[in-house]
Amino acid sequence: MDRLKGFSMERSGGGCQQHSSLGCPCPPGLPGWRTYSGGLEGSIQWGFDVSAGLTRRVVVGGAFASAVLAGAAACGNPEAGSTSGGSGRAAGTDPARRSSGAPVPAAVTVAGGIRGGPVPFGAPVTLHSSAPLRSLTVTDTAGAVVGGDLSGNGTSWVSSGLVGPGETWSWTATTPAGAVSHGMVSSTAATLRVRVTANIGVGMTVGVAAPIVLGFGARVTDPATVQKNLQVLMRPAGSTGAWRKAVGSWAWLPDDAPNSTAHFRTKQYWPAHTQVHVIAPLAHLDFGGGVTGVQDFDWQFTVGRSQVVVADAAKHNLVIYRDGVKVATYPASYGLDSDPIRNTRSGINIVTSKHQTFEMKSTLFHYDEIEHWAVRFNDDGQFIHANPTTVRYQGTTNVSHGCINLSTPHAKAYYQSAIYGDPIEVSGTKVKLADTRTKLYDWALTWKQWTAMSAIH
């Protein structure tokens, strides 16, 4: 084999065969001659290096085919007439057709490839055509059609989604004259795949203050790119109408340092009875340095009725509003006023779990007790629970170690109505809710403070 080979030609009726080394073979215009192996008939899938000979197989679409065409035309064709300019085609001929009248395939190239190699994963793929196309069909590794948009002039195509790591997409490009070319594009590989967790499960019903929390199994060094591709949509529960963007913001919190955590909080409480759709193409995103997720997230959950607990330590009571209507008022005892360590934290807290029985113990205050009908708010050890031993103080004096004490009947009634994400608006204490005591301080921050932790400004 010669060190550098171009395309091959043969006489259709038999006879001699010639191979070109990018010199001029028998002129393509001579009767009875045709090109093959990707010459004039389609795209070339071999890369050439003039200084080093045949190097490796790469995807260059029809770009090399176009170069061969130009070279062949420059050799001249006695029957083709003179050429004009530097176009490498006969004057007055249709640019989409050869001198023989057959349509010429378009040369399709990939934008953004790394030195002619794979494109970076985690971004849309863009293809450019040397001529207008009637259609361009792209399929993924599994053979499924990849969504995308062909430009109005038919010379560029952009995928509607992202290319994941280590993928290979194939394309078929067709010109208006019916000429077809094929090619492939590959993406870079991931350096590490990590798990990502979510706090709200598929189909779960939550309260109106529930944040969406994504916990990454590694540090995200490019949070802006990740955040730009996270979607939170909403519509009334039970509706089949269009989704609309939720009014809220992602914030990157240092909850699980050195790993990363992103929280989505709405500006106001979620509207009651709302369906929420979260789209997070995590297995297609580059978190930075080639790190990506194990799988994509695409799930829905429901915001249920609005239940807001107004917990006023100064009034020593707890008031429950359901869908804006007051449904209950219970006498209560809060954390001891005189001890800041025992103060119930003021601010908007969030229900995180509930337990019919729960062991509560403290080495600081030397107690170990089993309590009942316990609803935990945030994750700092504070509960609304039954405590028969403080009933005589409930409604008049705050004596607990920070929890909100109710009678057993009242605690059980509240327990049965509480769900994850219900807001508990505590007021009347000297100590504020802060990030030093909980990982769910989302609502303790003003909207300005919250949006300042977004990766996109």
Number of C-alpha atoms within 10 A of each C-alpha: 4 10 10 16 15 21 19 17 20 17 16 13 8 9 7 9 13 11 16 15 13 14 13 16 17 19 16 22 18 13 10 11 16 18 16 12 14 20 21 23 19 24 25 27 21 16 16 17 10 10 9 9 13 16 13 11 11 18 23 23 27 27 19 22 25 21 15 21 18 15 15 22 22 16 15 19 18 10 9 15 12 12 17 11 8 8 12 17 24 20 14 10 13 13 14 18 15 18 17 11 10 13 20 24 28 28 25 28 22 23 15 14 17 11 7 14 16 21 25 22 23 26 19 15 24 19 18 19 22 16 20 20 26 16 17 23 16 22 16 17 12 9 10 10 14 17 12 17 13 20 13 10 10 19 19 22 22 17 17 14 16 18 26 24 24 15 17 17 20 17 20 15 23 20 21 14 14 16 19 21 23 24 23 21 25 25 22 20 17 21 12 14 19 15 14 20 13 15 12 20 12 13 13 12 21 26 26 27 27 27 24 17 20 18 18 21 18 21 18 22 15 15 19 14 18 22 20 12 17 15 14 20 16 22 20 17 15 10 10 8 8 9 15 12 12 18 14 18 21 24 23 21 21 13 15 14 10 11 15 20 23 26 21 21 24 20 16 12 18 24 19 18 20 21 22 22 20 17 15 20 21 25 24 23 26 27 25 15 12 17 22 31 22 14 15 14 17 13 14 19 19 24 25 22 19 22 25 22 24 18 25 19 27 16 16 21 21 25 18 20 15 14 15 11 11 13 11 14 15 19 19 32 32 34 24 20 22 11 13 14 13 19 24 28 27 21 22 25 27 27 24 20 16 21 15 13 14 15 11 13 13 11 7 6 9 7 9 11 10 10 17 21 25 26 29 23 25 23 17 14 15 20 25 26 28 26 23 15 11 17 17 12 18 23 20 17 19 27 21 19 20 24 28 29 34 29 20 16 12 18 22 18 12 20 21 12 11 21 22 21 25 27 27 24 19 21 19 19 19 13 17 17 20 17 15 8 14 16 15 25 19 25 24 17 15 11 16 9 12 22 19 15 16 19 18 14 7
